[in-house]
Every structure is written in structure tokens, then in C-alpha cells.
Amino acid sequence: MTLAAGAPKALLKGYSALVYALAGHGTVGGEARPIREGRLAPFGAGDALRLAADRVQDSRSPSWSSSCWAVGPSANPSSSTARL
């Protein structure tokens, strides 16, 4: 998933998930925890799965790219590209 600088993305609640920052930087979760390239953010069941790209990105990466893996209430693993 790629977000332009400053763009938010709200995903479903009730999922356990992992978000890995591939490039750029942004924030994750309802508390807007910072995440940078190469970092992993875990989410527990019931956490708000929210992502937002920082308004200012590094010159080498004008947007924030991440990969998200989630397990939903039915306990079926899925990837963000398949479900969102």
C-alpha cells in the first residue's frame, strides 16, 4: 500500500495485524505512533488499524509505502492487497 505525503488511510477494526514500512515514514494506530522505513508495527485484536503518511517525506522517497498482514475475526490470514 502506498500513501502520498499527508494522506490518511483508515482500515478495519477487530483485526490483529503487522505493518512493515517499506519506504518513507508515517504514523500507525489510533495513537499515531511514528514508523519509519524498515520498521514493523504490531496491532492486537481490537486496535484501530489506521495508517497515515507524514506530510514531509525524504527526497529519496516522496511517499510512504508499507505492507500489511492481517488476521480478521474469522481467523483467516489475509494481506492488505487482497482485502483492501
N, C-alpha and C positions, 0 to 999 in steps of 0.2 A: 504494500500500500504506500503510495507516495502522496504527501500533502504539501501544497505550496506554502511558502512562508506566511505565517499568521493564520493558516487555515485550521479550524477545529474539525473533529470527527467524533461523534458520539456513537458508541456501539452498544450492543445489548447488555443488560444486567443479568446476573444469575449464572454467569459463566466463570469457570476457572480458566486462566489464560496466561500465556507468556508472550511478551512483546520484545522483539530484538530490534534495536536501532541499527540499520544498515548504513545510513549516511545522514549527515546533518544532526540537528538536535531539536528537542521539543519537550513536551510535558506529558505525563500519563496519570490517569486516575482522577478521582474527584478532588484530591488534594493538589493536583497539578505538580506532581513530583518531577523534577528535571531528569531527562535521559539524553545521553549523547551517543554518538556513533560507537558501536562495539559493546554497548551495554545491554543487559537483559533486565526486564521489569516483570516480576511475577504478580498475578492477580488471584486472590482467593475467591471462592464462590460467594456471590453477592456483592463483590466490589464493583464500583462503577468503571466500566471499560471505556474510558474516554481518552482520546489522543488529540494533541494539538501541536502543530509546528510552531517553533519560535518565530517571531516576526523578522528577526535578523538572523540569517544563516551565514555560514562560512562561504568565502568566494569559490571554493572548490566544490561546494555542494549547495546549490541555490534552493533546494527543497529538502524535506525530511522524508526519508524512506525507511520503512520498518516492515517487519514480518510478524504476523500474529497467529498464534496457535491457540485454539480454544476448545474446551470440553464443556458442552452445554448440559442442561438439566437431564437430558436423556442419556448422558454419559457416552455420546458418540463423538470421537475426536473429529475436528474439522479445522481447516485452515481459513484464514480471512479471505483468500481469493475465491474459495468455494462457497462461502456463506454470505459474503458482504458485497 
